[in-house]
Amino acid sequence: MNTGNRILLTTFLLVFAGSAFAAGQDKPDTSTPATASAAQLPAWEQLTPAQRELLVAPVRGRWDANPPERARIMRHAQRWQSMTPEQRKGARRGLRHWEHMDPARRTEMRALFEKMKAMSPEQRKALRRKWHAMTPEQRRAWVEANPPKGSDTRKP
């Protein structure tokens, strides 16, 4: 699994841990809408041990199964905690967009991301303009010339 997918998976786990809590409640409250605000949900200390376990289990499994990835998982959790509600909302929106993207488009986005990481803001803007002006064939050729790390986009 490449870094982009791991980042998205980590974000996904953190974002949707709340839905796991809702699914694991012993007696669901049907009087409140499914999109209850965070203020309506109990504090961590008020959760039962079973509810806490339900929330933590997915992360524990990934943590235990991947010792080399623990530092990265911790960094992502700390980054999530430091985000503003608006930044978290944007991350969730990006994740939903990514989940519905076809594999070829994901490869393009990974290639663009890798290339843009080392660019200045002005260079990024120029590449975005150039990218939007390209035909699909030109984009495929660009991705083949600038493959994302960890993937082989060349044709056999």
Backbone bond lengths (Angstrom), bond angles and torsions (degrees), N, CA, C in turn:
res aa  C-N    CA-C-N  psi(-1)  N-CA   C-N-CA  omega(-1)  CA-C   N-CA-C  phi
1 M - - - 1.457 - - 1.524 107.68 -
2 N 1.323 116.49 130.38 1.466 117.56 -177.17 1.530 111.26 -82.35
3 T 1.316 115.11 171.27 1.460 121.66 -174.18 1.522 112.03 -59.13
4 G 1.316 117.55 -42.07 1.467 120.44 -179.67 1.514 111.93 -59.56
5 N 1.330 115.99 -44.88 1.457 119.30 178.74 1.518 111.60 -66.76
6 R 1.351 116.77 -38.40 1.463 119.23 179.31 1.514 111.10 -64.72
7 I 1.328 116.89 -40.47 1.461 120.51 178.58 1.520 109.79 -62.11
8 L 1.313 115.93 -46.35 1.459 119.60 -179.66 1.517 111.44 -65.25
9 L 1.325 117.00 -39.82 1.450 119.72 178.44 1.518 111.33 -63.33
10 T 1.329 117.05 -42.58 1.467 120.85 178.29 1.520 110.26 -62.06
11 T 1.326 115.83 -46.57 1.464 119.75 178.22 1.520 110.04 -60.40
12 F 1.326 116.34 -43.71 1.452 121.40 179.50 1.524 110.66 -57.90
13 L 1.333 116.75 -46.53 1.460 119.81 -179.70 1.518 111.93 -61.47
14 L 1.312 116.40 -42.02 1.461 119.44 -179.22 1.520 111.79 -69.26
15 V 1.331 115.84 -41.03 1.459 120.44 -177.02 1.520 111.88 -68.80
16 F 1.307 115.80 -40.22 1.451 118.79 -172.86 1.519 114.07 -99.08
17 A 1.311 117.14 11.01 1.459 119.68 175.38 1.529 110.10 -62.14
18 G 1.308 116.77 -32.38 1.467 120.98 177.91 1.514 112.54 -61.13
19 S 1.335 116.86 -35.50 1.457 118.96 179.21 1.529 110.24 -69.69
20 A 1.340 117.03 -31.72 1.451 119.80 176.14 1.529 110.01 -64.86
21 F 1.327 116.16 -38.76 1.462 120.29 176.96 1.520 110.37 -60.07
22 A 1.317 116.17 -47.95 1.457 120.43 -177.88 1.523 111.00 -61.65
23 A 1.328 117.34 -37.98 1.454 120.84 -179.73 1.523 111.64 -71.04
24 G 1.320 117.99 -24.64 1.448 121.04 -175.60 1.514 115.12 -96.62
25 Q 1.300 118.78 5.01 1.458 119.76 -179.89 1.522 109.35 -68.64
26 D 1.342 115.90 139.14 1.459 119.71 -179.65 1.518 111.55 -65.40
27 K 1.323 117.05 -44.27 1.455 121.64 -179.65 1.524 108.42 -125.91
28 P 1.333 117.51 95.59 1.447 118.61 -178.46 1.521 111.45 -64.24
29 D 1.298 115.23 142.44 1.461 122.04 179.49 1.518 108.31 -91.31
30 T 1.314 116.85 103.68 1.466 120.69 -178.36 1.514 112.36 -80.24
31 S 1.326 117.50 -5.32 1.460 119.76 -179.56 1.527 111.96 -80.30
32 T 1.338 117.82 -17.42 1.461 120.36 179.20 1.519 109.22 -106.08
33 P 1.322 116.56 145.59 1.458 119.07 179.80 1.522 111.36 -65.33
34 A 1.340 116.08 158.54 1.464 121.50 -179.04 1.524 111.50 -62.72
35 T 1.312 116.81 -23.23 1.466 120.62 -179.07 1.522 110.36 -98.93
36 A 1.333 115.98 47.78 1.463 120.59 -179.51 1.519 110.19 -61.77
37 S 1.311 115.48 143.79 1.466 119.09 179.87 1.516 109.76 -73.00
38 A 1.329 115.65 160.39 1.463 121.02 -179.69 1.524 110.98 -59.04
39 A 1.318 117.92 -30.11 1.463 121.09 -179.10 1.531 111.35 -66.14
40 Q 1.331 118.29 -24.81 1.454 121.44 -178.84 1.529 112.34 -84.23
41 L 1.329 116.89 -16.46 1.453 120.33 179.54 1.522 108.90 -87.49
42 P 1.339 117.17 149.35 1.470 119.67 -177.04 1.519 112.31 -70.37
43 A 1.316 115.19 157.35 1.460 121.28 174.02 1.523 108.45 -68.61
44 W 1.325 116.51 160.57 1.465 121.93 -178.71 1.530 111.41 -52.68
45 E 1.323 116.58 -42.78 1.455 120.92 -177.79 1.527 112.09 -63.43
46 Q 1.321 117.65 -23.03 1.459 121.17 -178.80 1.525 112.94 -90.03
47 L 1.326 117.53 -6.91 1.459 120.87 177.84 1.522 109.69 -74.18
48 T 1.314 115.86 149.17 1.459 120.05 174.80 1.525 108.41 -75.36
49 P 1.328 117.47 160.23 1.476 119.12 176.06 1.538 112.10 -55.92
50 A 1.316 117.77 -37.36 1.472 120.47 179.33 1.534 110.83 -65.36
51 Q 1.325 117.52 -39.55 1.463 120.87 178.71 1.526 110.50 -66.86
52 R 1.313 117.21 -41.11 1.467 120.38 178.11 1.524 110.31 -62.83
53 E 1.323 115.99 -43.78 1.464 120.38 179.55 1.528 110.59 -61.33
54 L 1.299 116.87 -40.81 1.464 121.22 179.44 1.530 111.02 -60.41
55 L 1.304 116.30 -38.74 1.463 120.26 179.82 1.528 112.40 -73.23
56 V 1.303 117.04 -37.04 1.454 121.87 -172.99 1.529 112.89 -86.97
57 A 1.322 118.34 -27.47 1.468 122.77 -173.07 1.530 114.19 -52.33
58 P 1.334 120.42 -46.37 1.469 118.47 -178.77 1.531 112.82 -61.73
59 V 1.310 116.82 -39.84 1.458 120.10 179.88 1.529 109.68 -71.43
60 R 1.322 117.52 -39.66 1.462 120.76 179.31 1.527 110.19 -59.24
61 G 1.326 116.52 -43.46 1.459 120.26 179.33 1.521 112.50 -59.98
62 R 1.324 116.82 -45.01 1.462 120.72 178.46 1.522 110.73 -67.49
63 W 1.316 117.25 -38.73 1.472 122.16 -179.57 1.533 109.80 -62.86
64 D 1.327 116.61 -49.53 1.462 120.91 -177.57 1.523 112.47 -68.82
65 A 1.314 117.86 -36.10 1.462 121.80 -176.10 1.520 113.15 -75.87
66 N 1.323 118.16 -18.22 1.461 121.28 -172.08 1.526 112.41 -134.99
67 P 1.326 119.63 68.53 1.471 119.83 -179.71 1.535 114.46 -52.49
68 P 1.341 119.84 -38.67 1.474 118.39 179.75 1.537 113.63 -65.55
69 E 1.320 116.60 -19.24 1.462 120.70 -177.63 1.530 113.40 -93.43
70 R 1.302 118.17 -2.41 1.467 121.32 -174.59 1.520 113.11 -59.81
71 A 1.316 117.53 -41.07 1.466 119.80 -179.65 1.527 110.33 -63.79
72 R 1.331 116.60 -40.87 1.459 120.54 179.68 1.531 110.62 -66.83
73 I 1.330 116.83 -42.56 1.460 120.78 178.61 1.527 109.96 -59.86
74 M 1.332 116.57 -43.32 1.462 120.83 179.92 1.531 110.90 -64.08
75 R 1.340 116.88 -43.78 1.474 119.92 178.60 1.520 110.92 -59.47
76 H 1.321 116.84 -41.94 1.462 119.68 -179.01 1.526 111.34 -67.46
77 A 1.317 116.78 -38.91 1.468 119.93 177.81 1.528 110.18 -64.52
78 Q 1.332 116.92 -42.19 1.469 120.37 178.78 1.529 110.53 -65.69
79 R 1.313 116.60 -40.19 1.464 119.91 178.86 1.526 110.19 -62.80
80 W 1.348 116.45 -43.19 1.467 120.32 179.40 1.528 110.14 -59.19
81 Q 1.333 116.65 -42.90 1.459 120.58 -179.76 1.525 112.22 -64.00
82 S 1.321 117.06 -29.98 1.462 119.95 -178.39 1.529 113.23 -84.84
83 M 1.317 117.26 -7.08 1.475 120.52 -178.34 1.526 111.09 -76.45
84 T 1.311 114.75 148.99 1.456 120.29 173.52 1.528 108.59 -77.49
85 P 1.322 117.91 162.36 1.468 119.33 176.81 1.537 112.23 -55.67
86 E 1.319 116.76 -36.95 1.466 119.59 179.20 1.528 111.31 -67.18
87 Q 1.332 117.41 -39.10 1.467 120.80 177.65 1.530 110.38 -66.10
88 R 1.314 116.78 -39.22 1.468 119.89 177.68 1.526 110.47 -64.80
89 K 1.317 115.76 -40.21 1.467 119.87 177.80 1.528 110.10 -60.80
90 G 1.327 116.59 -42.52 1.457 120.57 177.75 1.518 111.74 -64.20
91 A 1.328 117.55 -38.45 1.462 121.56 178.24 1.522 110.39 -64.22
92 R 1.324 116.58 -42.79 1.467 120.16 177.77 1.525 110.98 -63.33
93 R 1.322 116.45 -42.41 1.464 121.29 178.84 1.530 110.34 -61.96
94 G 1.333 116.06 -43.21 1.459 120.17 178.11 1.519 111.89 -63.59
95 L 1.321 116.91 -39.32 1.453 121.00 178.66 1.523 110.88 -63.33
96 R 1.327 117.13 -44.74 1.474 120.19 178.04 1.523 110.49 -60.81
97 H 1.327 116.37 -41.61 1.464 120.98 178.57 1.530 109.68 -62.49
98 W 1.332 117.21 -45.54 1.462 122.56 -179.05 1.529 111.11 -62.08
99 E 1.336 116.74 -42.72 1.467 121.03 -178.59 1.520 112.60 -60.80
100 H 1.321 117.43 -31.14 1.462 121.31 -177.61 1.530 113.02 -94.01
101 M 1.309 116.93 2.66 1.456 121.68 -178.79 1.529 110.12 -81.56
102 D 1.342 116.71 141.02 1.458 118.81 177.55 1.536 109.44 -74.77
103 P 1.339 117.64 157.65 1.469 121.31 -175.28 1.531 114.42 -56.71
104 A 1.301 118.08 -38.12 1.469 119.82 179.98 1.526 110.35 -64.68
105 R 1.316 116.41 -41.03 1.465 120.59 179.30 1.528 110.49 -66.67
106 R 1.333 117.09 -38.07 1.466 120.30 177.38 1.526 110.48 -61.31
107 T 1.331 116.53 -41.64 1.461 120.29 178.66 1.523 109.97 -61.61
108 E 1.331 116.80 -41.86 1.467 120.46 177.35 1.522 110.63 -60.48
109 M 1.330 116.40 -45.65 1.458 120.65 -177.80 1.524 111.35 -65.62
110 R 1.332 117.32 -38.64 1.471 119.85 177.03 1.527 110.51 -62.39
111 A 1.351 115.82 -43.53 1.463 120.49 -179.72 1.530 110.52 -62.90
112 L 1.336 116.54 -44.78 1.467 120.35 178.56 1.527 110.80 -62.28
113 F 1.308 116.96 -44.00 1.462 121.10 -179.10 1.525 110.38 -60.81
114 E 1.328 116.39 -48.23 1.469 119.97 179.69 1.518 111.26 -58.10
115 K 1.317 116.50 -44.48 1.464 121.09 -177.78 1.536 110.43 -67.27
116 M 1.327 116.64 -42.46 1.464 120.65 -174.67 1.531 113.33 -73.78
117 K 1.333 117.95 -20.61 1.471 120.40 -179.35 1.522 111.77 -56.96
118 A 1.313 115.93 -35.15 1.473 119.95 -175.75 1.527 112.61 -94.61
119 M 1.319 117.94 4.57 1.470 121.31 -175.75 1.518 112.12 -99.00
120 S 1.314 114.34 156.64 1.465 120.61 172.88 1.533 107.98 -77.52
121 P 1.320 118.10 163.71 1.469 120.09 178.05 1.532 112.77 -55.68
122 E 1.310 117.50 -37.79 1.462 119.77 -179.97 1.533 111.07 -66.99
123 Q 1.333 115.63 -40.42 1.463 119.65 178.77 1.525 110.81 -66.26
124 R 1.328 116.72 -38.11 1.472 120.42 177.61 1.520 110.84 -62.03
125 K 1.315 114.91 -44.79 1.460 119.54 -179.93 1.530 110.38 -60.67
126 A 1.330 116.68 -42.77 1.464 120.93 179.86 1.533 110.55 -64.45
127 L 1.331 117.21 -41.45 1.459 119.76 178.97 1.527 110.96 -65.86
128 R 1.330 117.38 -39.92 1.473 119.96 177.44 1.524 110.58 -60.66
129 R 1.334 117.11 -44.09 1.473 120.40 178.18 1.528 110.33 -60.56
130 K 1.338 115.03 -46.30 1.459 120.32 -179.88 1.534 110.12 -61.83
131 W 1.325 116.46 -43.79 1.469 121.84 -179.13 1.526 110.95 -59.58
132 H 1.307 117.08 -46.16 1.467 120.92 -178.14 1.522 111.96 -66.33
133 A 1.315 116.95 -25.14 1.469 120.85 178.90 1.531 112.61 -84.41
134 M 1.336 117.69 -13.00 1.464 121.46 -177.48 1.526 111.88 -75.74
135 T 1.321 115.00 152.08 1.462 121.14 171.67 1.532 107.70 -82.22
136 P 1.323 118.19 164.32 1.464 119.50 177.04 1.535 112.93 -55.80
137 E 1.320 117.02 -37.54 1.466 120.04 179.11 1.532 110.71 -66.29
138 Q 1.313 116.70 -40.77 1.465 120.53 178.21 1.532 110.76 -65.25
139 R 1.319 116.46 -37.76 1.465 120.05 178.18 1.522 110.82 -64.53
140 R 1.355 116.64 -43.92 1.464 119.90 178.19 1.523 110.56 -59.65
141 A 1.322 116.21 -43.11 1.467 120.33 179.44 1.532 110.29 -63.93
142 W 1.323 117.21 -39.98 1.464 120.77 179.38 1.533 110.12 -63.27
143 V 1.337 116.68 -43.86 1.468 120.88 -179.73 1.526 109.84 -64.30
144 E 1.330 117.58 -39.97 1.467 120.03 178.17 1.529 110.65 -63.92
145 A 1.319 116.92 -34.16 1.468 120.64 178.75 1.530 111.99 -79.96
146 N 1.321 117.58 -20.19 1.475 123.23 -178.06 1.527 110.12 -131.88
147 P 1.334 118.18 61.31 1.468 119.29 -175.65 1.517 112.31 -66.25
148 P 1.331 116.83 145.69 1.478 119.14 176.43 1.519 109.28 -69.37
149 K 1.334 115.75 154.85 1.461 120.67 178.16 1.521 110.31 -59.89
150 G 1.310 115.56 143.53 1.447 120.38 174.04 1.507 115.46 77.68
151 S 1.320 118.51 5.19 1.467 118.94 177.58 1.518 108.62 -134.43
152 D 1.283 114.94 148.54 1.456 121.03 179.35 1.514 107.65 -111.89
153 T 1.331 116.95 100.20 1.456 121.31 -177.41 1.513 112.30 -93.50
154 R 1.347 116.35 1.63 1.469 118.94 178.80 1.502 109.88 -71.96
155 K 1.320 114.96 149.87 1.462 120.44 177.71 1.518 108.54 -88.58
156 P 1.374 117.57 143.34 1.464 120.25 -178.65 1.511 112.37 -67.89
